């Protein structure tokens, strides 16, 4: 099928998707989870082919280490894929929920009702688990989706997509082309120009990919370009507990976008904390870079060249700051408004940090790695948004919905109100 015909068909499917019951959508998700579990060895075989191909790309510096790491599927990731789909089944249907009601006048009722966005295009690099995550969320939220993965994961993407589509084809109520996968780079360029049909684009990948998409389309874009996340270690912090959070935030999954990239340390505890952090990070093969003040304490570490740098690997920047104000000013200047956390026993400082840090996810006394749709109880996520419109933070089911206003009347006309024959009540209905 030609790309334009596929897009038109996918757009047409959005209207039927809105009418599907929760039971039908959950049945579809259950079939997908069952069939992915049944055919997981086929997925692993496809993933092995992609890993073999991607090793060549890695050796030629055509992809990063973090991208290669995100590509690999193992038993744990497979369990996450399957449980993620089943968790979406458990979630409340987000469509046709009455968000607000107002009695404008007798027998004139205005309702604000949730509805799908429509046709969503998702362009991603590596991360083959994206297909199942996004497909399951789109099915539950009654959106149609067009997926475009990178060449490095093509075999895995095809296999997971095949399983999803075969599962949907077995459910007669599901419209054709609800979930779609495209392959060529040329398709991306064409997709970006189809604002007549596509309602939202979600990029999942490098800063270069996100910036390219934003610069070349009139379609709304939801997502984030960088994951420059911070930890601030306050002077009141419990040092041993703070060290544990630093290790988890950096080493638990270094290539994730919510992995910490910069650790800020209050000057009053800098000497003790940095020496202990040095030993811990050396033991766990984490490379450290510091500013001039840090290097006075840890002379053999690297020098920070750019506070905007996202390592995506076992490497981190360290900086000594004067106080809480210095910390949040640095974060707002150099961060990507993704996820930032304070480690502190001082309630006033925690409140200041929570208030003044301008990020989608702001934490106290916890790892930055918690910013994730699955961990937030969203079932899964289509991505993390640093936007300030529509959706922010991990975007799950609710982030894939919008709303419409439905007005139920009894043959009223506006002229009666402009001539003051009638007047509005504007009474909120609970």
C-alpha positions as CSV (number, residue, x, y, z in Angstrom):
1,X,0.0,0.0,0.0
2,X,1.3,3.5,-0.9
3,X,2.1,5.7,2.1
4,X,-0.6,8.2,1.4
5,X,-3.2,5.5,1.1
6,X,-2.0,3.9,4.3
7,X,-2.2,7.2,6.2
8,X,-5.7,7.9,4.8
9,X,-6.8,4.4,5.8
10,X,-5.3,4.9,9.3
11,X,-7.1,8.2,9.7
12,X,-10.4,6.6,8.7
13,X,-9.9,3.9,11.3
14,X,-9.7,6.6,14.1
15,X,-13.5,7.2,13.7
16,X,-14.4,3.5,14.3
17,X,-11.9,3.1,17.1
18,X,-13.7,5.7,19.2
19,X,-16.8,3.5,19.2
20,X,-15.1,0.4,20.5
21,X,-16.1,-0.8,23.9
22,X,-13.6,-1.3,26.7
23,X,-14.2,-5.1,26.5
24,X,-13.2,-5.2,22.9
25,X,-10.1,-3.1,23.4
26,X,-9.0,-5.2,26.4
27,X,-9.6,-8.4,24.5
28,X,-7.3,-7.1,21.8
29,X,-4.6,-6.3,24.3
30,X,-5.0,-9.7,26.0
31,X,-4.5,-11.4,22.7
32,X,-1.4,-9.4,21.9
33,X,0.2,-10.1,25.3
34,X,-0.6,-13.8,24.9
35,X,0.8,-14.1,21.4
36,X,4.0,-12.1,22.2
37,X,4.6,-14.5,25.1
38,X,4.0,-17.5,22.9
39,X,6.3,-16.3,20.2
40,X,9.0,-14.6,22.3
41,X,11.7,-16.9,20.9
42,X,11.0,-15.7,17.4
43,X,11.4,-12.1,18.7
44,X,14.7,-13.0,20.3
45,X,15.9,-14.5,17.0
46,X,15.0,-11.3,15.1
47,X,16.7,-9.2,17.8
48,X,19.9,-11.3,17.5
49,X,20.0,-10.4,13.8
50,X,19.6,-6.7,14.6
51,X,22.3,-6.9,17.3
52,X,24.7,-8.5,14.8
53,X,24.0,-5.8,12.3
54,X,24.2,-3.0,14.9
55,X,27.6,-4.2,16.1
56,X,29.0,-3.2,12.7
57,X,27.3,0.2,13.0
58,X,28.8,0.6,16.5
59,X,32.3,-0.3,15.3
60,X,31.9,2.3,12.5
61,X,30.7,4.9,15.1
62,X,27.4,5.2,13.2
63,X,25.4,4.5,16.4
64,X,26.2,5.2,20.1
65,X,26.8,2.7,22.8
66,X,23.6,3.8,24.5
67,X,21.6,3.2,21.4
68,X,23.1,-0.3,21.0
69,X,22.3,-1.1,24.7
70,X,18.7,0.1,24.2
71,X,18.3,-2.2,21.2
72,X,19.0,-5.5,23.1
73,X,16.0,-7.6,24.3
74,X,16.4,-10.1,27.1
75,X,14.1,-12.1,29.3
76,X,13.7,-9.3,31.8
77,X,12.7,-6.8,29.0
78,X,10.4,-9.3,27.5
79,X,8.7,-9.7,30.9
80,X,8.4,-5.9,31.1
81,X,6.8,-5.9,27.6
82,X,4.2,-8.5,28.4
83,X,3.4,-7.2,31.9
84,X,3.2,-3.6,30.5
85,X,0.5,-4.7,28.1
86,X,-1.4,-6.5,30.8
87,X,-1.1,-3.5,33.1
88,X,-2.8,-1.3,30.4
89,X,-5.7,-3.8,30.4
90,X,-6.2,-3.1,34.2
91,X,-6.4,0.7,33.7
92,X,-9.6,2.5,33.5
93,X,-10.8,3.3,30.0
94,X,-9.8,7.0,29.4
95,X,-12.4,7.6,26.6
96,X,-15.9,9.1,27.0
97,X,-15.2,10.2,30.6
98,X,-17.2,13.2,31.7
99,X,-14.6,15.7,32.9
100,X,-16.9,18.5,33.8
101,X,-20.6,19.5,33.5
102,X,-22.3,22.9,33.5
103,X,-26.0,23.7,33.4
104,X,-26.0,26.8,31.2
105,X,-29.7,27.1,31.5
106,X,-32.8,24.9,32.0
107,X,-32.4,21.9,29.6
108,X,-29.1,23.3,28.2
109,X,-26.3,21.1,29.6
110,X,-22.6,21.5,28.5
111,X,-20.3,18.4,29.0
112,X,-16.6,18.3,28.7
113,X,-15.9,14.7,27.5
114,X,-12.5,12.9,27.0
115,X,-11.8,11.6,23.4
116,X,-8.9,10.3,21.4
117,X,-6.4,12.6,19.8
118,X,-6.8,10.7,16.5
119,X,-3.9,9.6,14.3
120,X,-0.5,9.6,16.0
121,X,2.9,9.1,14.3
122,X,5.7,7.8,16.5
123,X,9.3,8.0,15.1
124,X,11.8,6.1,17.3
125,X,15.4,4.8,17.3
126,X,16.4,1.4,18.7
127,X,14.1,0.4,21.6
128,X,12.0,-2.3,19.9
129,X,9.8,-2.4,23.1
130,X,8.4,0.9,22.0
131,X,6.2,-0.8,19.4
132,X,4.3,-2.9,22.0
133,X,4.2,0.0,24.6
134,X,2.8,2.5,22.2
135,X,0.5,0.2,20.4
136,X,-1.1,-1.0,23.6
137,X,-1.6,2.6,24.8
138,X,-3.1,3.7,21.5
139,X,-5.4,0.7,21.4
140,X,-6.7,1.4,24.9
141,X,-7.1,5.2,24.2
142,X,-8.7,4.5,20.7
143,X,-6.0,6.2,18.7
144,X,-4.6,4.9,15.4
145,X,-0.8,4.9,15.2
146,X,1.9,4.9,12.5
147,X,5.2,3.6,13.8
148,X,8.6,4.3,12.2
149,X,11.6,2.6,13.8
150,X,15.3,2.8,12.9
151,X,17.1,0.5,10.6
152,X,19.1,-0.9,13.5
153,X,16.0,-2.6,14.9
154,X,14.1,-3.5,11.8
155,X,13.9,-7.3,12.2
156,X,12.7,-7.0,15.8
157,X,10.2,-4.3,14.9
158,X,8.8,-6.3,12.0
159,X,8.3,-9.4,14.2
160,X,6.6,-7.6,17.1
161,X,4.4,-5.7,14.6
162,X,3.4,-8.9,12.8
163,X,2.3,-10.4,16.1
164,X,0.3,-7.3,17.0
165,X,-1.4,-7.1,13.7
166,X,-2.2,-10.8,13.5
167,X,-3.8,-10.5,17.0
168,X,-5.9,-7.5,15.9
169,X,-7.0,-9.2,12.7
170,X,-8.5,-12.0,14.8
171,X,-10.9,-9.5,16.3
172,X,-13.5,-8.6,13.7
173,X,-14.5,-5.3,15.3
174,X,-11.1,-3.8,15.0
175,X,-10.7,-1.6,11.9
176,X,-7.8,-2.2,9.5
177,X,-4.7,-0.1,9.7
178,X,-5.2,0.8,13.4
179,X,-1.6,0.0,14.0
180,X,0.9,0.5,11.2
181,X,4.7,0.2,10.7
182,X,6.7,2.0,8.0
183,X,10.3,1.6,7.1
184,X,12.1,4.0,4.8
185,X,13.8,7.3,5.6
186,X,11.8,8.9,2.8
187,X,8.6,7.9,4.6
188,X,9.7,10.2,7.5
189,X,10.0,13.2,5.3
190,X,6.6,12.5,3.7
191,X,4.9,11.8,7.1
192,X,6.1,15.2,8.4
193,X,4.1,17.0,5.6
194,X,0.8,15.2,6.2
195,X,-0.7,17.6,8.7
196,X,-4.0,17.1,7.0
197,X,-4.3,13.6,8.4
198,X,-1.8,13.2,11.3
199,X,-2.8,14.9,14.6
200,X,0.4,14.4,16.6
201,X,4.0,13.3,16.2
202,X,6.0,11.7,19.1
203,X,9.7,11.3,18.5
204,X,11.7,8.8,20.6
205,X,15.4,9.1,20.1
206,X,18.4,11.4,19.9
207,X,18.4,15.2,20.2
208,X,19.2,15.4,16.5
209,X,16.1,13.3,15.6
210,X,13.8,15.4,17.8
211,X,15.2,18.8,16.5
212,X,14.9,17.6,12.9
213,X,11.3,16.7,13.4
214,X,10.4,19.9,15.2
215,X,12.0,22.0,12.4
216,X,10.4,20.2,9.5
217,X,6.7,19.8,10.4
218,X,3.6,21.8,11.1
219,X,2.2,18.8,13.1
220,X,2.2,19.2,16.9
221,X,5.2,17.4,18.4
222,X,5.2,15.9,21.9
223,X,8.4,14.7,23.6
224,X,11.8,15.7,24.8
225,X,15.1,16.3,23.1
226,X,17.6,15.7,25.9
227,X,17.6,13.9,29.2
228,X,20.0,16.1,31.2
229,X,18.9,15.1,34.7
230,X,20.4,16.3,38.0
231,X,20.8,15.3,41.6
232,X,21.4,18.0,44.2
233,X,23.1,16.7,47.4
234,X,22.0,19.2,50.1
235,X,24.2,20.0,53.1
236,X,21.6,18.2,55.3
237,X,21.6,15.0,53.3
238,X,22.2,11.6,54.9
239,X,25.4,10.9,53.0
240,X,25.2,7.1,53.0
241,X,21.6,7.2,51.6
242,X,22.6,9.9,49.1
243,X,25.4,7.7,47.8
244,X,22.9,4.9,47.2
245,X,20.6,7.2,45.2
246,X,23.6,8.5,43.1
247,X,24.6,5.0,42.2
248,X,21.0,3.9,41.2
249,X,20.4,7.2,39.3
250,X,23.5,6.6,37.2
251,X,24.3,2.9,37.0
252,X,20.9,1.2,37.1
253,X,20.4,1.9,33.4
254,X,22.9,4.5,32.2
255,X,21.5,4.9,28.7
256,X,18.0,5.8,29.9
257,X,16.9,9.4,29.4
258,X,16.1,9.6,33.2
259,X,19.6,8.6,34.2
260,X,21.4,11.3,36.1
261,X,24.1,13.3,34.1
262,X,25.1,15.9,36.7
263,X,25.4,15.7,40.4
264,X,25.5,19.0,42.4
265,X,27.1,18.9,45.8
266,X,26.7,21.6,48.6
267,X,30.1,23.1,49.4
268,X,29.7,22.3,53.2
269,X,29.8,18.6,52.7
270,X,31.8,18.5,49.4
271,X,35.0,17.1,50.8
272,X,33.5,14.1,52.7
273,X,30.8,13.4,50.0
274,X,33.1,13.5,47.0
275,X,35.7,11.2,48.4
276,X,33.1,8.6,49.2
277,X,31.4,9.1,45.9
278,X,34.7,8.7,44.1
279,X,35.3,5.3,45.8
280,X,31.8,4.1,45.0
281,X,31.8,5.2,41.4
282,X,35.4,3.8,40.8
283,X,34.2,0.5,42.1
284,X,31.3,0.5,39.6
285,X,33.3,1.7,36.6
286,X,31.7,5.1,36.4
287,X,33.8,7.9,34.9
288,X,33.7,11.2,36.7
289,X,34.3,14.7,35.4
290,X,34.4,17.8,37.6
291,X,34.7,21.6,37.6
292,X,37.8,23.3,39.0
293,X,36.6,23.1,42.6
294,X,35.8,19.4,42.4
295,X,39.2,18.7,40.8
296,X,40.9,20.3,43.9
297,X,39.4,17.4,45.9
298,X,39.5,14.7,43.2
299,X,42.6,15.6,41.1
300,X,42.6,12.6,38.8
301,X,39.1,12.9,37.3
302,X,38.2,14.4,34.0
303,X,37.3,18.0,33.4
304,X,33.7,19.0,32.5
305,X,33.7,20.5,29.0
306,X,29.9,21.1,28.7
307,X,27.2,21.2,31.3
308,X,24.6,20.6,28.6
309,X,26.2,17.2,27.8
310,X,24.0,14.0,28.0
311,X,26.4,11.1,28.4
312,X,23.9,8.2,28.0
313,X,26.7,6.0,29.5
314,X,28.5,5.3,32.8
315,X,29.9,8.9,33.0
316,X,28.8,11.8,35.1
317,X,29.5,15.5,35.7
318,X,30.2,16.8,39.3
319,X,29.9,20.4,40.5
320,X,30.2,22.1,43.9
321,X,27.4,24.7,44.6
322,X,27.1,27.4,47.2
323,X,23.5,26.6,48.3
324,X,20.0,25.5,47.2
325,X,19.5,28.7,45.1
326,X,22.8,28.1,43.3
327,X,21.6,24.5,42.6
328,X,18.2,25.2,41.1
329,X,19.6,28.1,39.1
330,X,22.2,25.8,37.5
331,X,19.5,23.2,36.9
332,X,17.1,25.6,35.2
333,X,20.0,27.0,33.1
334,X,21.7,23.8,32.0
335,X,19.0,21.1,32.5
336,X,16.6,19.8,29.9
337,X,13.5,20.1,32.2
338,X,13.2,16.3,32.4
339,X,13.8,14.9,35.9
340,X,15.7,16.4,38.8
341,X,16.0,15.4,42.4
342,X,17.1,16.8,45.7
343,X,18.6,14.7,48.5
344,X,17.9,16.5,51.8
345,X,16.7,16.3,55.3
346,X,15.7,20.0,55.3
347,X,12.0,20.5,54.6
348,X,12.4,24.1,53.7
349,X,15.0,23.3,51.1
350,X,13.0,20.5,49.7
351,X,10.0,22.8,49.2
352,X,12.2,25.4,47.5
353,X,13.6,22.9,45.2
354,X,10.2,21.5,44.3
355,X,8.9,25.0,43.7
356,X,11.8,26.6,41.7
357,X,13.0,23.7,39.6
358,X,11.2,24.0,36.3
359,X,11.1,20.4,35.2
360,X,8.4,17.9,34.3
361,X,9.5,15.6,37.1
362,X,10.8,17.1,40.4
363,X,11.7,14.7,43.2
364,X,13.0,14.7,46.8
365,X,15.1,11.8,48.3
366,X,14.7,9.4,45.4
367,X,16.4,8.3,42.2
368,X,15.8,10.1,39.0
369,X,15.1,6.7,37.4
370,X,11.5,6.7,38.8
371,X,10.3,9.0,36.0
372,X,8.7,6.3,33.9
373,X,5.1,5.6,32.9
374,X,5.2,2.0,34.1
375,X,6.6,3.1,37.5
376,X,3.9,5.9,37.7
377,X,1.2,3.3,37.3
378,X,0.3,4.4,33.7
379,X,0.8,0.9,32.5
380,X,3.4,2.1,29.9
381,X,4.3,5.3,28.3
382,X,4.7,6.7,24.8
383,X,7.5,8.9,26.0
384,X,8.4,11.6,28.5
385,X,7.3,15.1,27.6
386,X,9.0,18.3,28.6
387,X,6.3,20.4,26.9
388,X,4.2,22.8,28.8
389,X,1.0,22.2,26.8
390,X,-1.3,19.3,26.7
391,X,0.8,16.6,28.4
392,X,4.0,16.8,30.6
393,X,6.2,14.1,32.2
394,X,5.6,10.4,31.4
395,X,2.8,10.3,28.8
396,X,0.5,7.4,29.3
397,X,-3.2,6.9,28.5
398,X,-4.4,10.3,29.7
399,X,-1.7,12.0,27.6
400,X,-3.1,10.3,24.5
401,X,-6.5,11.9,25.0
402,X,-7.9,15.3,24.5
403,X,-11.5,16.5,25.1
404,X,-14.5,17.8,23.2
405,X,-17.4,19.9,24.5
406,X,-20.9,18.4,24.0
407,X,-23.9,20.7,24.4
408,X,-27.3,19.1,25.0
409,X,-30.2,21.5,24.3
410,X,-33.9,21.8,23.9
411,X,-34.2,24.1,20.8
412,X,-32.6,27.1,22.4
413,X,-31.3,30.0,20.3
414,X,-28.6,32.5,21.1
415,X,-30.8,35.5,20.3
416,X,-33.0,34.9,23.3
417,X,-29.9,35.5,25.5
418,X,-28.4,38.5,23.6
419,X,-31.9,40.2,23.8
420,X,-32.1,39.3,27.5
421,X,-35.3,37.2,27.2
422,X,-33.3,34.5,28.9
423,X,-30.2,34.5,31.1
424,X,-27.5,31.9,31.8
425,X,-27.3,30.1,35.0
426,X,-23.8,28.7,34.6
427,X,-24.3,26.2,37.4
428,X,-21.7,23.6,37.9
429,X,-23.0,20.0,38.0
430,X,-21.0,17.6,40.2
